[in-house]
Amino acid sequence: MIDIVTITPNKLKGTLRPPSSKSAGHRAIICAALSKEISIISGVDRSEDIDATIEAMTAFGAHIHFGTHGEFTIHHPAITGDQITPDDPHQLITIDCKESGSTARFLMPFFHLVPSPVRYIGAAGLRARPFDLYRDLFLSQGISYEDENGRLPITLSGRLNPGHFIIKGNVSSQFISGLLFILPLLKEESVLTVIPPFESKDYVALTLEALDAFGVKVIQKDPLTFSIPGNQSYRGHNATVEVDYSQAAFWLMANHLGADIRLEGLSPISKQADRVITQFIDEMSRPNAGAERVFDVSQCPDLLPILATGLCLTPGRSRIKGGERVRIKESDRIHAIATELSKLGAHLNETPDGLIIEGVETLTGTEVEAWNDHRIAMALAIAAMRATGTVTLHGAGSVRKSYPKFWEDYQALGGTLNVK
């Protein structure tokens, strides 16, 4: 297992197809696993987060088989209406979400599907994240809810009732998506209202796109209100998962910093929120005539680490705002990336919701830490391209969470690594 990587600065060059969209992959697997009909999901690249969702849906009784060409054949023979008929209706079901916040937030409402209690557990990083939105909502419906100081492990049992669900829009859109997956299966219509500001709304658009592909209808009455007809069923659907802009962002920023990488498979009409990285880089490439550049990541928070990396090496003063939520990701990403880029000689300061950055021409070589966070690790690998000496990254294996082949691809593009 990779733990420490020492990078010798080098220009990256070559052709690369980034991994499939983790966001779209989660959604396709979940929707397919809620249908009695068979679906074939192609193009999914495995990672720790994707595997967490596969194992969770298997624990809920879905049948998921891996094909010889990377495709998944998925269906759920035991789902009937809005419930699953389990082999043992009294046995506790344990869902291990590992470090995947997507898995936990998407699937926590799925306790509704089974008559037995469901216990959600996770690794240390995920256990530090709050689930207050679900706790308050489920307790208001009389659901049995047991947690540890507002954190995992969480044990749930009971049945959701159709009705009016009100949820904050500035914590994580994954809570909204989790409800949208399950509410169509209730017997009657429900309404979901989002309290503004509605952040990461493009991720909810991905959920709506997946639901529609699998035969489930949600009516968006206005930007904050969703009407969900009840008594629906998921239909089988064959899908190919598109390439991920979240992972491509690292290579696109590398190009901005001097690399020559040709990326294959990116859809110019993708609904992925992180496609905005191309607009950000266009803005970074223009002379700013002394004015402060401002980048709002409230709709694309995962971009903050790599955006900060690029801005550290872009002339002038820049500000990143709208990133409050990234302080409760795998790490406090604002503090983590500020700390590590500063070690490399970057000039940046934290604000409550982002960073103020003064660009420099080059970085220096030193030892840095990934904070057990895949996006911090990959951002620092791109920063190392512009260092004057070797950069030793501790915790490099954290990329397994979303992009297990990252270091292999880095080397294939000419990156010089000493791996331990």
Kinemage of the C-alpha trace (Angstrom):
@kinemage 1
@onewidth
@group {chain A} dominant
@subgroup {mainchain}
@vectorlist {calphas} color= white
{ca met a 1} P 0.000 0.000 0.000
{ca ile a 2} L 1.353 3.424 -1.001
{ca asp a 3} L 2.058 5.685 1.967
{ca ile a 4} L 4.837 8.113 1.020
{ca val a 5} L 5.535 9.517 -2.441
{ca thr a 6} L 8.528 11.720 -3.255
{ca ile a 7} L 7.933 13.781 -6.394
{ca thr a 8} L 10.721 15.244 -8.490
{ca pro a 9} L 9.335 18.260 -10.384
{ca asn a 10} L 8.749 17.453 -14.014
{ca lys a 11} L 6.492 18.556 -16.848
{ca leu a 12} L 3.532 16.220 -17.267
{ca lys a 13} L 2.668 15.358 -20.848
{ca gly a 14} L 0.514 12.793 -22.618
{ca thr a 15} L -3.024 11.551 -23.197
{ca leu a 16} L -5.299 10.411 -20.391
{ca arg a 17} L -8.898 9.374 -19.825
{ca pro a 18} L -9.916 10.414 -16.291
{ca pro a 19} L -11.988 8.045 -14.140
{ca ser a 20} L -15.760 7.886 -14.359
{ca ser a 21} L -17.862 10.333 -12.386
{ca lys a 22} L -18.115 9.134 -8.800
{ca ser a 23} L -21.240 11.261 -8.341
{ca ala a 24} L -22.990 9.714 -11.341
{ca gly a 25} L -21.730 6.241 -10.420
{ca his a 26} L -23.254 6.323 -6.938
{ca arg a 27} L -26.591 7.449 -8.360
{ca ala a 28} L -26.725 4.869 -11.140
{ca ile a 29} L -25.879 1.995 -8.790
{ca ile a 30} L -28.479 3.089 -6.226
{ca cys a 31} L -31.260 3.528 -8.774
{ca ala a 32} L -30.497 0.205 -10.472
{ca ala a 33} L -30.437 -1.539 -7.084
{ca leu a 34} L -33.971 -0.267 -6.323
{ca ser a 35} L -35.476 -1.967 -9.388
{ca lys a 36} L -36.758 -5.517 -9.753
{ca glu a 37} L -35.733 -5.307 -13.408
{ca ile a 38} L -32.168 -5.901 -14.510
{ca ser a 39} L -29.935 -2.943 -15.329
{ca ile a 40} L -26.446 -2.946 -16.800
{ca ile a 41} L -24.252 -0.094 -15.595
{ca ser a 42} L -21.073 0.375 -17.633
{ca gly a 43} L -18.036 2.596 -17.363
{ca val a 44} L -17.815 2.702 -13.560
{ca asp a 45} L -14.284 2.925 -12.167
{ca arg a 46} L -13.994 1.237 -8.777
{ca ser a 47} L -12.880 3.223 -5.734
{ca glu a 48} L -13.332 2.909 -1.982
{ca asp a 49} L -16.378 5.213 -2.062
{ca ile a 50} L -18.054 3.386 -4.950
{ca asp a 51} L -17.361 0.046 -3.281
{ca ala a 52} L -18.999 1.341 -0.091
{ca thr a 53} L -22.227 2.016 -1.995
{ca ile a 54} L -22.083 -1.345 -3.788
{ca glu a 55} L -21.647 -3.187 -0.486
{ca ala a 56} L -24.396 -1.143 1.158
{ca met a 57} L -26.957 -1.880 -1.553
{ca thr a 58} L -25.949 -5.543 -1.386
{ca ala a 59} L -26.642 -5.446 2.364
{ca phe a 60} L -30.107 -4.130 1.515
{ca gly a 61} L -30.605 -7.219 -0.661
{ca ala a 62} L -29.690 -6.034 -4.144
{ca his a 63} L -27.970 -8.470 -6.512
{ca ile a 64} L -24.874 -6.897 -8.061
{ca his a 65} L -22.653 -8.921 -10.378
{ca phe a 66} L -19.390 -7.738 -11.940
{ca gly a 67} L -18.854 -8.433 -15.628
{ca thr a 68} L -15.639 -9.208 -17.437
{ca his a 69} L -15.459 -5.742 -19.019
{ca gly a 70} L -16.081 -3.664 -15.904
{ca glu a 71} L -19.859 -3.494 -16.215
{ca phe a 72} L -22.276 -4.195 -13.341
{ca thr a 73} L -25.493 -6.180 -13.710
{ca ile a 74} L -27.873 -5.017 -10.981
{ca his a 75} L -31.410 -5.721 -9.780
{ca his a 76} L -33.344 -6.220 -6.557
{ca pro a 77} L -35.612 -9.270 -6.719
{ca ala a 78} L -37.043 -8.744 -3.206
{ca ile a 79} L -38.239 -5.155 -3.480
{ca thr a 80} L -42.015 -4.846 -3.559
{ca gly a 81} L -43.659 -1.455 -3.553
{ca asp a 82} L -42.006 0.662 -0.906
{ca gln a 83} L -40.518 -2.212 1.076
{ca ile a 84} L -38.088 -5.092 0.819
{ca thr a 85} L -39.019 -8.574 1.897
{ca pro a 86} L -35.912 -9.713 3.785
{ca asp a 87} L -34.941 -13.285 4.616
{ca asp a 88} L -35.035 -12.476 8.336
{ca pro a 89} L -37.256 -9.457 9.180
{ca his a 90} L -35.818 -9.225 12.700
{ca gln a 91} L -32.102 -9.258 11.914
{ca leu a 92} L -30.198 -5.991 12.373
{ca ile a 93} L -28.788 -4.746 9.060
{ca thr a 94} L -25.397 -3.029 9.266
{ca ile a 95} L -24.374 -0.581 6.552
{ca asp a 96} L -20.658 0.211 6.606
{ca cys a 97} L -20.261 3.541 4.808
{ca lys a 98} L -16.471 3.515 5.345
{ca glu a 99} L -15.279 7.074 4.550
{ca ser a 100} L -18.015 7.772 2.001
{ca gly a 101} L -20.223 10.688 2.968
{ca ser a 102} L -22.217 10.114 -0.228
{ca thr a 103} L -23.034 6.548 0.798
{ca ala a 104} L -24.111 7.583 4.292
{ca arg a 105} L -26.242 10.557 3.312
{ca phe a 106} L -27.795 8.948 0.241
{ca leu a 107} L -28.715 5.709 1.987
{ca met a 108} L -29.663 6.736 5.517
{ca pro a 109} L -33.359 7.144 4.566
{ca phe a 110} L -33.303 3.571 3.224
{ca phe a 111} L -34.058 2.216 6.706
{ca his a 112} L -37.643 2.744 5.541
{ca leu a 113} L -37.326 -0.191 3.154
{ca val a 114} L -36.892 -2.910 5.786
{ca pro a 115} L -38.824 -3.899 8.926
{ca ser a 116} L -35.642 -4.506 10.933
{ca pro a 117} L -33.393 -1.833 12.485
{ca val a 118} L -30.573 -0.518 10.288
{ca arg a 119} L -27.246 0.498 11.821
{ca tyr a 120} L -25.009 2.880 9.866
{ca ile a 121} L -21.315 2.819 10.724
{ca gly a 122} L -18.223 4.363 9.164
{ca ala a 123} L -14.505 5.024 9.423
{ca ala a 124} L -13.004 7.696 11.667
{ca gly a 125} L -13.254 10.573 9.202
{ca leu a 126} L -16.917 9.952 8.493
{ca arg a 127} L -17.692 9.560 12.189
{ca ala a 128} L -16.626 13.188 12.638
{ca arg a 129} L -19.307 14.484 10.263
{ca pro a 130} L -22.721 15.662 11.513
{ca phe a 131} L -26.083 14.185 10.512
{ca asp a 132} L -28.306 16.652 12.371
{ca leu a 133} L -30.545 17.326 9.368
{ca tyr a 134} L -31.695 13.716 9.238
{ca arg a 135} L -31.936 13.380 13.015
{ca asp a 136} L -34.323 16.314 13.331
{ca leu a 137} L -36.385 15.266 10.329
{ca phe a 138} L -36.689 11.596 11.315
{ca leu a 139} L -37.468 12.313 14.970
{ca ser a 140} L -40.277 14.638 13.842
{ca gln a 141} L -41.810 11.601 12.095
{ca gly a 142} L -41.527 9.356 15.144
{ca ile a 143} L -38.644 7.311 13.740
{ca ser a 144} L -36.479 5.470 16.284
{ca tyr a 145} L -33.105 7.252 16.036
{ca glu a 146} L -30.058 6.394 18.134
{ca asp a 147} L -26.663 8.022 17.632
{ca glu a 148} L -23.495 8.941 19.497
{ca asn a 149} L -23.498 12.676 20.186
{ca gly a 150} L -25.001 13.420 16.791
{ca arg a 151} L -22.501 11.232 14.946
{ca leu a 152} L -22.157 7.687 13.585
{ca pro a 153} L -22.884 4.967 14.462
{ca ile a 154} L -26.587 5.678 13.943
{ca thr a 155} L -29.347 3.076 14.294
{ca leu a 156} L -32.748 3.705 12.694
{ca ser a 157} L -36.038 1.840 12.538
{ca gly a 158} L -39.547 2.731 11.501
{ca arg a 159} L -41.467 3.908 8.468
{ca leu a 160} L -41.409 7.277 6.764
{ca asn a 161} L -44.755 8.933 6.164
{ca pro a 162} L -45.478 10.971 3.051
{ca gly a 163} L -45.820 14.663 3.730
{ca his a 164} L -44.002 17.969 3.583
{ca phe a 165} L -40.262 17.667 4.144
{ca ile a 166} L -38.321 20.871 4.841
{ca ile a 167} L -34.525 20.739 4.708
{ca lys a 168} L -31.685 23.274 4.790
{ca gly a 169} L -29.891 23.806 1.497
{ca asn a 170} L -26.528 24.993 2.808
{ca val a 171} L -25.252 21.894 4.640
{ca ser a 172} L -24.982 19.200 1.956
{ca ser a 173} L -27.107 18.519 -1.082
{ca gln a 174} L -26.580 14.806 -0.385
{ca phe a 175} L -29.287 14.967 2.286
{ca ile a 176} L -31.707 16.288 -0.331
{ca ser a 177} L -30.723 13.568 -2.812
{ca gly a 178} L -31.142 10.887 -0.146
{ca leu a 179} L -34.755 11.916 0.354
{ca leu a 180} L -35.393 12.163 -3.385
{ca phe a 181} L -34.305 8.532 -3.798
{ca ile a 182} L -36.784 7.212 -1.225
{ca leu a 183} L -39.838 9.534 -1.293
{ca pro a 184} L -41.138 8.280 -4.684
{ca leu a 185} L -41.599 4.833 -3.088
{ca leu a 186} L -43.974 6.097 -0.376
{ca lys a 187} L -47.667 5.423 -0.878
{ca glu a 188} L -48.697 9.042 -1.426
{ca glu a 189} L -47.299 12.315 -2.742
{ca ser a 190} L -44.664 14.229 -0.787
{ca val a 191} L -43.315 17.747 -1.118
{ca leu a 192} L -39.691 18.643 -0.380
{ca thr a 193} L -38.852 22.294 0.276
{ca val a 194} L -35.271 23.537 0.418
{ca ile a 195} L -34.470 26.430 2.761
{ca pro a 196} L -32.119 28.814 0.912
{ca pro a 197} L -29.329 29.262 0.182
{ca phe a 198} L -29.494 26.156 -1.993
{ca glu a 199} L -25.854 25.155 -2.477
{ca ser a 200} L -24.540 22.383 -4.757
{ca lys a 201} L -27.868 22.378 -6.559
{ca asp a 202} L -26.227 20.943 -9.678
{ca tyr a 203} L -25.636 17.739 -7.705
{ca val a 204} L -29.384 17.531 -7.069
{ca ala a 205} L -29.860 18.011 -10.817
{ca leu a 206} L -27.679 14.898 -11.320
{ca thr a 207} L -29.982 13.011 -8.953
{ca leu a 208} L -33.074 14.142 -10.855
{ca glu a 209} L -31.441 13.080 -14.116
{ca ala a 210} L -30.728 9.608 -12.705
{ca leu a 211} L -34.247 9.241 -11.292
{ca asp a 212} L -35.763 10.149 -14.644
{ca ala a 213} L -33.561 7.616 -16.463
{ca phe a 214} L -34.821 4.876 -14.137
{ca gly a 215} L -38.483 5.807 -14.593
{ca val a 216} L -39.051 7.882 -11.450
{ca lys a 217} L -40.669 11.304 -11.784
{ca val a 218} L -40.004 14.316 -9.594
{ca ile a 219} L -41.631 17.656 -10.438
{ca gln a 220} L -39.553 20.715 -9.620
{ca lys a 221} L -42.209 23.386 -9.134
{ca asp a 222} L -39.697 26.166 -8.542
{ca pro a 223} L -35.975 26.342 -7.643
{ca leu a 224} L -36.679 25.379 -4.014
{ca thr a 225} L -39.723 23.079 -4.221
{ca phe a 226} L -39.994 19.478 -5.396
{ca ser a 227} L -43.246 17.539 -5.739
{ca ile a 228} L -42.729 13.782 -5.545
{ca pro a 229} L -45.653 11.583 -6.610
{ca gly a 230} L -45.968 8.461 -4.495
{ca asn a 231} L -46.416 4.780 -5.280
{ca gln a 232} L -43.727 4.800 -7.985
{ca ser a 233} L -41.348 1.997 -8.937
{ca tyr a 234} L -37.825 2.099 -10.338
{ca arg a 235} L -37.471 0.572 -13.798
{ca gly a 236} L -34.440 -1.179 -15.211
{ca his a 237} L -32.149 0.951 -17.351
{ca asn a 238} L -28.808 0.417 -19.066
{ca ala a 239} L -26.438 3.319 -18.446
{ca thr a 240} L -22.851 4.305 -19.141
{ca val a 241} L -21.327 6.586 -16.509
{ca glu a 242} L -19.561 9.640 -17.901
{ca val a 243} L -16.027 10.825 -17.180
{ca asp a 244} L -15.548 12.799 -13.958
{ca tyr a 245} L -14.868 16.543 -14.062
{ca ser a 246} L -13.971 16.412 -10.350
{ca gln a 247} L -10.949 14.237 -11.114
{ca ala a 248} L -10.228 15.837 -14.471
{ca ala a 249} L -9.916 19.161 -12.624
{ca phe a 250} L -6.483 18.155 -11.328
{ca trp a 251} L -5.161 17.506 -14.825
{ca leu a 252} L -6.864 20.599 -16.275
{ca met a 253} L -5.183 22.720 -13.608
{ca ala a 254} L -1.893 20.982 -14.373
{ca asn a 255} L -2.258 22.252 -17.944
{ca his a 256} L -2.824 25.770 -16.638
{ca leu a 257} L 0.448 25.415 -14.717
{ca gly a 258} L 2.450 24.261 -17.726
{ca ala a 259} L 1.621 20.623 -18.392
{ca asp a 260} L 0.554 19.328 -21.802
{ca ile a 261} L -2.149 16.733 -21.124
{ca arg a 262} L -4.858 15.758 -23.572
{ca leu a 263} L -7.935 14.557 -21.702
{ca glu a 264} L -10.354 12.163 -23.386
{ca gly a 265} L -14.019 11.538 -22.689
{ca leu a 266} L -15.086 14.812 -21.044
{ca ser a 267} L -18.615 15.808 -22.040
{ca pro a 268} L -18.935 19.501 -22.924
{ca ile a 269} L -22.652 19.365 -21.996
{ca ser a 270} L -22.272 17.488 -18.714
{ca lys a 271} L -24.491 18.555 -15.802
{ca gln a 272} L -21.662 17.923 -13.355
{ca ala a 273} L -21.167 20.942 -11.100
{ca asp a 274} L -17.384 20.678 -11.321
{ca arg a 275} L -17.426 21.346 -15.067
{ca val a 276} L -17.146 24.977 -13.965
{ca ile a 277} L -13.403 24.331 -13.479
{ca thr a 278} L -12.979 25.141 -17.185
{ca gln a 279} L -14.530 28.582 -16.623
{ca phe a 280} L -12.396 29.164 -13.541
{ca ile a 281} L -9.228 28.372 -15.486
{ca asp a 282} L -10.293 30.681 -18.322
{ca glu a 283} L -10.686 33.479 -15.767
{ca met a 284} L -7.298 32.677 -14.207
{ca ser a 285} L -5.663 32.878 -17.627
{ca arg a 286} L -6.782 36.471 -18.245
{ca pro a 287} L -4.745 39.471 -17.028
{ca asn a 288} L -6.481 40.970 -14.008
{ca ala a 289} L -4.940 44.473 -14.202
{ca gly a 290} L -4.401 44.573 -10.447
{ca ala a 291} L -7.986 43.714 -9.492
{ca glu a 292} L -8.764 40.890 -7.071
{ca arg a 293} L -10.153 37.775 -8.735
{ca val a 294} L -13.065 36.191 -6.832
{ca phe a 295} L -14.125 32.562 -7.210
{ca asp a 296} L -17.326 31.282 -5.558
{ca val a 297} L -17.203 27.531 -4.832
{ca ser a 298} L -20.574 27.287 -3.054
{ca gln a 299} L -21.911 25.188 -5.969
{ca cys a 300} L -18.677 23.215 -6.485
{ca pro a 301} L -16.952 22.834 -3.082
{ca asp a 302} L -14.791 19.867 -4.108
{ca leu a 303} L -12.816 22.168 -6.407
{ca leu a 304} L -11.425 24.299 -3.573
{ca pro a 305} L -8.108 22.426 -3.017
{ca ile a 306} L -7.063 22.305 -6.656
{ca leu a 307} L -8.362 25.824 -7.339
{ca ala a 308} L -6.262 27.120 -4.434
{ca thr a 309} L -3.257 25.286 -5.855
{ca gly a 310} L -3.625 26.915 -9.248
{ca leu a 311} L -4.239 30.375 -7.807
{ca cys a 312} L -1.089 30.151 -5.688
{ca leu a 313} L 0.859 30.061 -8.935
{ca thr a 314} L -1.246 32.609 -10.832
{ca pro a 315} L -0.038 36.238 -10.775
{ca gly a 316} L -2.065 38.658 -8.675
{ca arg a 317} L -4.440 38.530 -5.761
{ca ser a 318} L -7.336 36.054 -5.666
{ca arg a 319} L -10.090 35.164 -3.242
{ca ile a 320} L -12.012 31.904 -2.875
{ca lys a 321} L -15.369 32.222 -1.116
{ca gly a 322} L -18.422 30.055 -0.433
{ca gly a 323} L -16.437 27.102 0.911
{ca glu a 324} L -17.698 26.856 4.509
{ca arg a 325} L -18.871 23.276 3.996
{ca val a 326} L -15.433 21.977 3.028
{ca arg a 327} L -14.334 22.418 6.612
{ca ile a 328} L -16.330 19.248 7.416
{ca lys a 329} L -15.168 17.039 4.563
{ca glu a 330} L -12.523 14.302 4.916
{ca ser a 331} L -10.455 17.080 6.453
{ca asp a 332} L -10.954 20.768 7.102
{ca arg a 333} L -9.949 21.377 3.522
{ca ile a 334} L -9.514 25.129 3.859
{ca his a 335} L -7.090 24.732 6.739
{ca ala a 336} L -5.411 21.647 5.263
{ca ile a 337} L -4.624 23.114 1.852
{ca ala a 338} L -3.593 26.464 3.376
{ca thr a 339} L -1.226 24.711 5.767
{ca glu a 340} L 0.412 22.475 3.169
{ca leu a 341} L 0.715 25.017 0.344
{ca ser a 342} L 2.246 27.450 2.841
{ca lys a 343} L 4.924 24.851 3.591
{ca leu a 344} L 5.721 24.930 -0.122
{ca gly a 345} L 6.148 28.706 -0.072
{ca ala a 346} L 2.697 29.817 -1.221
{ca his a 347} L 1.215 33.059 0.124
{ca leu a 348} L -2.337 32.496 1.343
{ca asn a 349} L -4.544 33.214 4.340
{ca glu a 350} L -7.702 31.562 5.581
{ca thr a 351} L -11.074 33.247 5.832
{ca pro a 352} L -14.152 31.616 7.419
{ca asp a 353} L -15.408 30.485 4.008
{ca gly a 354} L -12.286 30.334 1.892
{ca leu a 355} L -8.852 31.771 1.173
{ca ile a 356} L -7.090 34.977 0.141
{ca ile a 357} L -4.157 34.174 -2.135
{ca glu a 358} L -1.236 36.158 -3.520
{ca gly a 359} L 0.303 34.375 -6.489
{ca val a 360} L 3.974 33.382 -6.590
{ca glu a 361} L 6.096 32.181 -9.513
{ca thr a 362} L 7.437 28.960 -8.014
{ca leu a 363} L 7.129 26.768 -4.943
{ca thr a 364} L 9.855 25.119 -2.884
{ca gly a 365} L 10.433 21.457 -2.183
{ca thr a 366} L 9.682 20.100 1.290
{ca glu a 367} L 7.625 17.486 3.143
{ca val a 368} L 3.837 17.811 3.124
{ca glu a 369} L 0.888 15.871 4.519
{ca ala a 370} L -2.310 14.693 2.807
{ca trp a 371} L -4.447 14.852 5.970
{ca asn a 372} L -5.985 11.492 4.944
{ca asp a 373} L -7.825 13.424 2.234
{ca his a 374} L -7.715 12.324 -1.393
{ca arg a 375} L -8.309 15.804 -2.803
{ca ile a 376} L -5.551 17.352 -0.692
{ca ala a 377} L -3.142 14.616 -1.841
{ca met a 378} L -3.900 15.124 -5.531
{ca ala a 379} L -3.774 18.916 -5.289
{ca leu a 380} L -0.330 18.746 -3.693
{ca ala a 381} L 0.861 16.390 -6.437
{ca ile a 382} L -0.059 19.029 -9.016
{ca ala a 383} L 1.599 21.762 -6.933
{ca ala a 384} L 4.819 19.712 -6.924
{ca met a 385} L 5.148 20.285 -10.681
{ca arg a 386} L 6.151 23.881 -9.980
{ca ala a 387} L 8.474 23.294 -7.029
{ca thr a 388} L 12.210 23.977 -7.161
{ca gly a 389} L 13.025 20.748 -5.304
{ca thr a 390} L 11.523 17.384 -4.444
{ca val a 391} L 8.195 17.240 -2.609
{ca thr a 392} L 7.628 14.331 -0.226
{ca leu a 393} L 3.949 13.628 0.370
{ca his a 394} L 2.895 11.618 3.414
{ca gly a 395} L -0.480 9.889 3.233
{ca ala a 396} L -0.360 9.538 -0.537
{ca gly a 397} L -2.471 6.373 -0.385
{ca ser a 398} L -5.546 8.432 0.481
{ca val a 399} L -6.247 8.707 -3.263
{ca arg a 400} L -7.777 5.215 -3.020
{ca lys a 401} L -10.976 6.862 -1.849
{ca ser a 402} L -11.836 8.243 -5.268
{ca tyr a 403} L -8.985 7.736 -7.754
{ca pro a 404} L -6.959 4.571 -6.989
{ca lys a 405} L -4.966 4.857 -10.232
{ca phe a 406} L -3.934 8.468 -9.664
{ca trp a 407} L -0.238 7.751 -9.061
{ca glu a 408} L -0.135 5.274 -11.934
{ca asp a 409} L -1.586 7.939 -14.236
{ca tyr a 410} L 0.797 10.562 -12.832
{ca gln a 411} L 3.757 8.375 -13.759
{ca ala a 412} L 2.289 7.549 -17.173
{ca leu a 413} L 2.266 11.286 -17.892
{ca gly a 414} L 5.979 11.515 -17.121
{ca gly a 415} L 5.808 12.248 -13.418
{ca thr a 416} L 8.928 11.172 -11.538
{ca leu a 417} L 8.005 9.388 -8.307
{ca asn a 418} L 9.768 7.487 -5.574
{ca val a 419} L 7.044 5.433 -3.932
{ca lys a 420} L 7.073 3.808 -0.482
